[in-house]
Amino acid sequence: VKNYLVGEQEREWIFESFDVDMSLPNKCYSGGSFIFTKNNTVKFRNCIDNKLSDKEFSWKLNFKKPHHIVLSIQNDEDYFINIYEDPDREGVLWMELTSIDGETNRFSDFYQLIYTP
């Protein structure tokens, strides 16, 4: 799973396509991604107030019985993670993250991200 998540060094997973102004540095209108690295850091990049913003966190994978893999970000947010290949586009990967409500132990949020080489 880690190899799919980070590739050789890092991979950027998009959850909202970036709309940027090419004439001005760091000017954006929308967009968001996670950049996962082999050294277990993840950079959350998104557009806030028309500017690109980066925040960095640590991450790790945990295995829970019977066959679940949990992605923990900064030991604060836990997500069941599922990564699979796009059957129609070579090299394209999809990641699904489902968060778990700590009080009810039920699914609470769902995110779908895409990696394109």
C-alpha positions in Angstrom: 0.0 0.0 0.0 2.8 2.4 0.9 4.3 2.0 -2.6 1.0 2.9 -4.2 0.6 5.9 -1.9 4.1 7.5 -2.4 5.6 5.8 -5.5 9.4 6.1 -5.6 9.7 9.3 -3.6 6.4 11.2 -3.4 2.9 11.4 -5.1 0.4 14.2 -5.3 -3.2 13.1 -4.9 -5.8 15.6 -6.1 -9.2 15.9 -4.5 -10.1 19.2 -6.2 -8.6 20.3 -9.5 -6.5 23.5 -9.2 -7.7 26.7 -11.0 -4.6 29.0 -11.0 -3.8 32.4 -12.4 -0.7 31.8 -14.6 0.2 35.5 -14.7 0.5 35.8 -10.9 2.7 33.6 -8.7 0.7 31.6 -6.1 -2.6 33.1 -7.2 -5.4 30.5 -7.3 -9.2 30.3 -7.3 -9.8 26.7 -6.1 -8.0 23.4 -5.7 -6.6 20.9 -3.2 -4.2 18.0 -2.9 -2.2 15.8 -0.6 1.5 15.1 -1.4 2.6 11.9 0.4 6.3 11.3 0.8 8.4 8.2 1.6 9.7 9.9 4.8 6.1 9.8 6.2 5.2 13.4 5.7 2.1 14.6 3.9 1.7 18.2 2.6 -1.8 19.4 2.4 -1.9 22.0 -0.4 -5.1 24.0 -1.0 -6.3 27.4 -2.2 -7.3 29.7 0.6 -8.3 33.3 0.0 -6.9 33.0 -3.6 -3.5 31.9 -2.4 -1.8 28.5 -2.4 -1.3 27.3 1.2 0.8 24.3 2.3 0.6 22.6 5.7 2.8 19.6 6.5 1.8 16.7 8.8 3.2 13.2 9.6 1.4 10.0 8.5 1.5 6.3 9.1 -0.3 3.2 8.1 -1.8 0.8 10.6 -3.3 -2.6 10.0 -6.5 -3.6 11.7 -8.1 -7.0 11.7 -9.5 -8.6 9.7 -8.2 -6.8 6.6 -8.4 -3.1 7.0 -5.6 -0.6 6.5 -5.9 2.7 8.4 -4.1 5.9 7.4 -3.4 8.0 10.4 -2.5 11.7 9.8 -0.7 13.5 12.6 -2.0 10.9 15.1 -5.3 12.8 14.9 -7.3 11.8 11.9 -7.8 8.1 11.0 -9.1 7.0 7.6 -9.8 3.6 6.1 -7.8 3.6 2.9 -8.4 1.9 -0.4 -6.2 2.4 -3.4 -6.9 0.8 -6.8 -5.8 1.2 -10.4 -8.1 2.8 -13.0 -9.1 0.0 -15.4 -9.3 2.4 -18.3 -6.2 4.6 -17.9 -2.7 3.1 -17.5 -0.8 4.4 -14.4 -3.8 6.3 -13.0 -4.7 5.5 -9.4 -7.7 6.2 -7.2 -7.6 6.5 -3.4 -10.7 6.4 -1.2 -10.5 7.6 2.3 -13.3 7.0 4.8 -13.1 8.7 8.2 -14.3 7.0 11.4 -16.3 8.8 14.0 -14.6 8.1 17.3 -17.7 8.2 19.4 -20.0 6.0 17.3 -17.2 4.0 15.5 -19.1 4.4 12.3 -18.1 5.9 8.9 -18.5 9.7 8.9 -16.8 11.2 5.8 -15.8 9.9 2.4 -13.1 11.4 0.1 -12.0 10.3 -3.4 -8.6 11.4 -4.7 -6.8 10.7 -8.0 -3.1 10.3 -8.9 -2.2 10.8 -12.6 1.4 10.3 -13.7 
